C-alpha cells in the first residue's frame, strides 16, 4: 500500500474488499474495479468511500466486473434489492 501511495511507477493496487474496505484512505486511487460482490452492498459502499476522501483531486470511477449468466447477476440483484429496501426504510 505504501509503495502504491508513494512510488510513481506503481499504478495498480490489488486488494480485497475486506482489506481495503475498512480503515484506509486511498485517495491516490481514482479507478476502482470490483471483481466480486459481497452479500451486503454497504460493504462495497464503504470500500468505494476509501477513494472518496478529503484530498481526492480526481473524479473517481467505480466499476464491477460481472459475468453474464453467472452468480454475479444474482448477487447484483440481491444487492439492489437490499439497497432499495434500506432506502425505503430510511425514508419512512
ZIPEMO-V39713 format. One record per residue. N is the residue number from 1. PSI is psi in whole degrees, -180 to 180 (none if undefined). D_CENTER is the distance of its C-alpha to the mean C-alpha in whole Angstrom. Layout:
BEGIN
n->[N	N]
psi->[PSI	PSI]
d_center->[D_CENTER	D_CENTER]
END
This chain:
BEGIN
n->[1	2	3	4	5	6	7	8	9	10	11	12	13	14	15	16	17	18	19	20	21	22	23	24	25	26	27	28	29	30	31	32	33	34	35	36	37	38	39	40	41	42	43	44	45	46	47	48	49	50	51	52	53	54	55	56	57	58	59	60	61	62	63	64	65	66	67	68	69	70	71	72	73	74	75	76	77	78	79	80	81	82	83	84	85	86	87	88	89	90	91	92]
psi->[-43	-40	-40	-40	-28	-26	117	-26	-13	108	13	132	120	125	156	161	-36	-40	-32	-6	-9	128	12	148	121	57	-12	-19	143	0	122	130	113	130	-13	171	147	165	-26	113	-22	-22	-42	-42	-45	-40	-41	-36	-16	-28	-20	72	165	127	-15	123	-4	155	143	131	121	132	156	136	98	136	146	139	41	179	-21	-40	-38	-45	-40	-43	-42	-45	-43	-44	-47	-43	-45	-44	-40	-41	-40	-45	-45	-28	-17	none]
d_center->[16	19	21	17	18	22	23	23	23	20	17	15	13	12	10	9	7	10	11	9	7	11	14	12	13	11	13	14	11	11	10	6	7	6	10	10	9	10	13	12	9	9	8	4	6	7	4	4	7	8	9	10	13	17	18	15	18	16	14	11	10	7	8	8	11	14	17	20	22	20	18	15	17	18	15	13	17	16	13	15	18	16	15	18	20	18	19	23	23	22	24	27]
END
